[in-house]
């Protein structure tokens, strides 16, 4: 049986911290789905199609991943894709309470799916999509925090 995991998120935009977790998780599982969703609590910075495109471009050298968008309940999407594990990143202890609640709720909704928490490498621990957006919108250089396809999209499409 193939071990399939999903790393869900809005990835608005995907950062080097996300990439770090994806690379490491892809070595653990036979297949890793990057599930990009629209976060209904937030107004998106990037369109969902752009997020899917730049994520695929950023991960083109990893063979066992699939980048998909979804707009339904995570556990339903995961079950449809035969996922056994949900990957969630924890940057700081402040992330834990929210992620712990989500993991418990997901387990209640589908007891067959486990949640695995991963911590990014130390050099990526302070990177978040919201901080990257803020730096970019204030005219700062984000090239240290995002993969090249994200940097190109931001520079070429959003600074005009």
C-alpha positions as CSV (number, residue, x, y, z in Angstrom):
1,X,0.0,0.0,0.0
2,X,1.4,3.4,-1.0
3,X,1.8,5.9,1.8
4,X,0.1,9.1,0.7
5,X,0.2,12.4,2.6
6,X,-1.3,15.8,2.0
7,X,0.2,19.1,2.9
8,X,-2.7,21.5,2.8
9,X,-2.7,25.3,2.9
10,X,-3.5,28.5,1.2
11,X,0.1,29.0,0.2
12,X,-0.6,32.7,-0.5
13,X,2.3,32.7,-1.6
14,X,4.3,29.5,-1.1
15,X,7.5,30.3,0.9
16,X,10.9,28.6,1.3
17,X,9.6,27.4,4.7
18,X,6.8,25.5,2.9
19,X,9.3,24.2,0.4
20,X,11.5,22.9,3.2
21,X,8.7,20.9,4.7
22,X,7.6,19.6,1.3
23,X,11.1,18.4,0.4
24,X,11.4,16.6,3.7
25,X,7.9,15.1,3.7
26,X,8.4,13.9,0.1
27,X,11.3,11.7,1.3
28,X,9.0,10.1,3.9
29,X,5.9,9.3,1.8
30,X,5.5,7.6,-1.5
31,X,3.3,10.4,-2.7
32,X,2.7,13.9,-1.3
33,X,-0.2,16.0,-2.4
34,X,0.1,19.8,-2.0
35,X,-3.5,20.8,-1.4
36,X,-4.0,24.4,-2.1
37,X,-7.3,25.9,-0.8
38,X,-9.0,29.2,-0.7
39,X,-9.0,30.3,2.9
40,X,-12.5,31.6,3.5
41,X,-11.4,33.7,6.4
42,X,-9.0,35.8,4.3
43,X,-9.1,37.7,1.1
44,X,-6.5,36.1,-1.2
45,X,-3.4,38.0,-2.2
46,X,-2.9,35.7,-5.2
47,X,-5.5,34.0,-7.4
48,X,-5.8,30.3,-6.8
49,X,-4.7,29.5,-10.4
50,X,-1.5,31.6,-9.8
51,X,-0.8,29.8,-6.5
52,X,-1.2,26.4,-8.2
53,X,1.0,27.5,-11.1
54,X,3.9,28.9,-9.1
55,X,3.8,26.0,-6.6
56,X,4.1,23.5,-9.5
57,X,7.0,25.5,-11.0
58,X,8.7,25.7,-7.6
59,X,8.4,22.0,-7.1
60,X,9.1,20.7,-10.6
61,X,12.2,18.8,-9.5
62,X,10.3,16.6,-7.0
63,X,8.9,13.6,-8.7
64,X,6.5,12.2,-6.1
65,X,4.3,15.2,-5.5
66,X,1.0,16.4,-7.0
67,X,-0.2,20.0,-6.7
68,X,-4.0,20.3,-6.6
69,X,-6.6,22.8,-5.5
70,X,-9.7,22.0,-3.5
71,X,-12.6,23.8,-2.1
72,X,-14.2,21.3,0.2
73,X,-13.6,19.8,3.6
74,X,-9.9,18.7,3.9
75,X,-10.7,15.3,5.3
76,X,-13.2,14.6,2.5
77,X,-10.7,15.7,-0.1
78,X,-8.0,13.6,1.6
79,X,-10.3,10.6,1.8
80,X,-11.1,10.9,-1.9
81,X,-7.4,10.9,-2.7
82,X,-6.6,7.9,-0.4
83,X,-4.5,10.0,1.9
84,X,-3.5,8.5,5.2
85,X,-1.6,11.5,6.7
86,X,-2.1,15.2,6.9
87,X,1.1,17.2,7.2
88,X,1.0,20.4,9.2
89,X,3.9,22.8,9.8
90,X,4.6,24.4,13.1
91,X,6.9,27.4,13.2
92,X,6.4,28.4,16.8
93,X,4.6,27.3,19.9
94,X,1.9,29.9,19.1
95,X,0.9,27.8,16.1
96,X,0.4,24.7,18.2
97,X,-3.0,25.4,19.9
98,X,-4.7,26.1,16.6
99,X,-3.1,23.2,14.8
100,X,-3.9,20.9,17.8
101,X,-7.6,21.9,17.5
102,X,-7.6,21.3,13.7
103,X,-5.9,17.9,14.2
104,X,-8.5,16.8,16.8
105,X,-11.4,18.0,14.6
106,X,-10.0,16.2,11.5
107,X,-9.6,13.0,13.6
108,X,-13.2,13.3,14.8
109,X,-14.4,13.7,11.2
110,X,-12.3,10.9,9.8
111,X,-10.6,8.6,12.3
112,X,-8.5,6.9,9.5
113,X,-6.4,10.0,8.8
114,X,-3.5,10.9,11.0
115,X,-1.9,14.3,11.4
116,X,1.9,14.7,11.4
117,X,3.4,17.9,12.6
118,X,6.7,19.0,11.1
119,X,8.9,21.9,12.1
120,X,10.7,23.8,9.4
121,X,14.5,24.0,9.4
122,X,15.7,26.8,11.7
123,X,16.5,29.2,8.9
124,X,12.9,29.1,7.8
125,X,11.2,29.2,11.2
126,X,10.3,32.9,11.0
127,X,9.0,33.0,7.4
128,X,5.2,33.2,6.8
129,X,3.2,34.0,3.8
130,X,1.7,37.0,5.6
131,X,5.1,38.4,6.4
132,X,6.3,37.9,2.8
133,X,3.2,39.8,1.6
134,X,3.8,42.6,3.9
135,X,7.5,42.9,3.0
136,X,6.6,42.9,-0.7
137,X,3.8,45.4,-0.4
138,X,6.1,47.8,1.5
139,X,8.7,47.6,-1.3
140,X,11.1,45.1,0.3
141,X,13.0,42.3,-1.4
142,X,11.5,38.9,-0.7
143,X,14.0,36.8,-2.7
144,X,15.4,35.2,0.5
145,X,12.0,34.0,1.5
146,X,10.3,32.6,-1.6
147,X,11.2,30.4,-4.5
148,X,12.2,32.1,-7.8
149,X,8.7,31.5,-9.5
150,X,7.0,33.4,-6.7
151,X,9.6,36.2,-6.9
152,X,9.1,36.5,-10.6
153,X,5.3,36.5,-10.3
154,X,5.4,39.2,-7.7
155,X,7.9,41.4,-9.6
156,X,6.4,41.0,-13.0
157,X,2.7,41.0,-12.3
158,X,2.1,42.8,-9.1
159,X,4.4,45.8,-9.3
160,X,3.0,47.3,-12.5
